[in-house]
Amino acid sequence: MMKKDLTFIGMKGSAVRADQNLLNLTGAKLKVDGVFGPKTKTAALKFQELHGLYGDGVIGPITRYELMFYKYPHFNKEEFKCHCGGRYCSGYPVQVKEALLVLLEEIRKACGNKPVTINRGISCTKHNATIPGAAKDSQHIYGTAADITVPGISDKELDQICLRLNPNGGVGISYGRHTHIDARGVKARW
């Protein structure tokens, strides 16, 4: 792990401000001043404790990943858990990519702020291999994909919304089940 990925006591700057903003989303009441002082460390320790993380008061990639979900309040990490039920993995063989959460928030907004149901998020490679028709290199194994439905929005309408909002990612038309979306970074349609 590189030191630049960490913020800790005594540090100053924009990375600290960003982490203070994230901590404030969790209910901390920090002054966003870009100074990682005792109050920021205490807030980080409290967050780490509440989320079962190693409690050192340092904000690194693991803590920042958990904090990321507070930026996207309509989605939580549990929704993306692998459906293998613990047979092959811990449920989280990869992390959900932030680009996917951004896309899901855009889709939710375009659907009139109706809840987006995640039917499938992350898949470990072994579970993915058990899914009929799943691509061997499915975006689900990279944390960049979700199969979704939106109650009250027709499959056809959801497909069209996803096609419009995801020009540089994957969209798999639902055919009455769910719509696949992914943030792969290149256009893919099927």
C-alpha positions in Angstrom: 0.0 0.0 0.0 1.3 3.4 -0.9 1.5 6.1 1.7 -0.4 8.5 -0.7 -3.5 6.3 -0.3 -3.5 7.0 3.4 -4.6 10.0 5.5 -3.6 10.1 9.1 -2.9 12.4 12.1 -0.9 15.4 11.2 -1.7 15.4 7.5 -3.1 18.5 5.8 -4.7 19.1 2.4 -7.4 18.2 0.0 -7.3 14.4 0.6 -8.0 15.1 4.3 -10.9 17.4 3.4 -12.4 14.7 1.2 -12.1 12.2 4.0 -13.6 14.7 6.5 -16.6 15.2 4.1 -17.0 11.4 3.9 -16.9 11.0 7.7 -19.5 13.8 8.0 -21.8 11.8 5.8 -21.7 9.1 8.5 -22.9 11.5 11.2 -19.6 12.9 12.4 -19.7 16.6 12.9 -16.2 17.6 11.8 -15.0 21.0 10.7 -13.9 20.4 7.1 -10.6 22.2 7.4 -8.2 19.8 5.7 -6.3 19.1 9.0 -6.2 15.6 10.2 -6.3 16.3 13.9 -7.5 14.4 17.0 -11.2 14.9 16.2 -10.8 13.5 12.7 -8.9 10.5 14.1 -11.6 9.9 16.7 -14.3 10.0 14.0 -12.3 7.5 11.8 -11.8 5.2 14.8 -15.5 5.3 15.6 -16.4 4.5 12.0 -13.9 1.6 11.8 -15.2 0.2 15.1 -18.8 0.3 13.9 -17.9 -1.4 10.6 -15.7 -4.1 12.0 -12.6 -2.7 10.5 -9.1 -2.6 11.9 -9.2 0.4 14.3 -6.1 2.5 13.8 -7.7 5.9 13.0 -5.9 5.9 9.7 -8.1 6.3 6.6 -6.8 4.0 3.9 -8.3 2.1 1.0 -10.4 -0.3 3.1 -11.9 2.4 5.3 -12.4 4.7 2.3 -14.2 1.9 0.5 -16.7 1.4 3.3 -17.1 5.2 3.5 -17.9 5.4 -0.2 -21.3 3.8 0.3 -22.3 6.8 2.4 -22.0 9.0 -0.8 -24.6 6.8 -2.5 -27.3 6.5 0.2 -29.8 4.6 -1.9 -27.5 1.6 -2.2 -25.6 -0.5 0.4 -22.8 -3.0 0.2 -25.0 -5.9 1.2 -27.1 -5.6 -2.0 -24.1 -6.5 -4.1 -23.0 -9.6 -2.1 -22.3 -12.7 -4.2 -25.2 -15.1 -4.2 -23.1 -18.2 -3.7 -24.2 -18.2 0.0 -20.6 -18.7 1.2 -20.0 -21.9 -0.7 -17.1 -20.4 -2.7 -16.3 -17.0 -1.2 -16.9 -14.6 1.7 -19.5 -12.7 -0.4 -17.1 -10.0 -1.4 -14.4 -11.4 -3.6 -14.0 -8.0 -5.2 -15.1 -4.4 -4.4 -18.0 -2.7 -6.0 -16.6 0.0 -8.3 -17.7 3.6 -7.6 -18.5 4.1 -11.3 -21.2 1.5 -10.9 -22.8 3.3 -7.9 -22.7 6.6 -9.8 -24.5 4.9 -12.7 -27.1 3.3 -10.5 -27.8 6.7 -8.8 -28.3 8.2 -12.3 -30.7 5.4 -13.2 -32.6 5.8 -10.0 -33.0 9.6 -10.6 -34.2 9.0 -14.2 -36.8 6.5 -12.9 -38.4 9.3 -10.8 -36.3 8.3 -7.7 -38.0 4.9 -7.5 -35.9 2.3 -5.7 -33.6 0.2 -7.9 -33.5 -3.5 -7.0 -30.1 -5.2 -7.3 -31.0 -8.7 -8.4 -27.3 -9.6 -8.9 -24.2 -7.7 -8.1 -20.8 -9.2 -7.4 -20.2 -12.9 -8.4 -17.2 -14.9 -7.5 -15.8 -16.8 -10.5 -17.0 -20.2 -9.2 -20.6 -18.9 -8.7 -20.5 -17.1 -12.0 -19.7 -20.4 -13.7 -22.9 -22.0 -12.3 -25.1 -19.3 -13.8 -26.6 -20.4 -17.2 -25.6 -18.0 -20.0 -23.2 -16.0 -17.8 -20.1 -14.9 -19.7 -16.8 -16.4 -18.4 -15.4 -12.9 -18.0 -18.6 -11.4 -16.7 -18.4 -7.8 -15.4 -20.0 -9.2 -12.2 -16.6 -10.8 -11.3 -15.0 -7.4 -11.4 -17.5 -5.4 -9.3 -18.6 -3.3 -12.2 -22.0 -4.9 -13.0 -25.5 -5.2 -11.6 -28.7 -6.8 -12.9 -31.5 -4.5 -11.9 -35.3 -4.0 -11.9 -37.3 -1.0 -10.8 -40.8 -1.5 -9.5 -43.3 0.5 -11.4 -41.0 0.9 -14.5 -41.6 -1.5 -17.4 -38.7 -3.6 -18.6 -38.7 -1.8 -21.9 -38.7 1.6 -20.3 -35.8 0.6 -18.0 -33.9 -0.8 -20.9 -34.2 2.5 -22.7 -33.1 4.5 -19.7 -30.1 2.3 -19.2 -29.2 2.6 -22.9 -29.4 6.4 -22.8 -27.5 6.8 -19.5 -24.7 4.3 -20.1 -23.2 5.1 -23.5 -19.7 3.9 -22.4 -20.7 0.7 -20.6 -22.6 -2.5 -21.0 -26.4 -2.9 -21.2 -28.1 -6.2 -21.6 -31.7 -6.0 -22.5 -34.0 -7.6 -20.0 -36.3 -9.8 -22.0 -38.7 -9.8 -19.0 -36.2 -10.6 -16.2 -33.9 -7.8 -15.4 -31.7 -5.3 -17.1 -27.9 -5.8 -16.9 -25.8 -2.7 -16.6 -22.1 -2.3 -16.2 -19.4 0.3 -16.0 -16.8 -1.4 -18.1 -15.7 1.8 -19.8 -16.5 0.7 -23.4 -19.8 0.3 -25.1 -21.3 -3.2 -25.2 -24.9 -4.2 -26.1 -26.8 -7.5 -26.2 
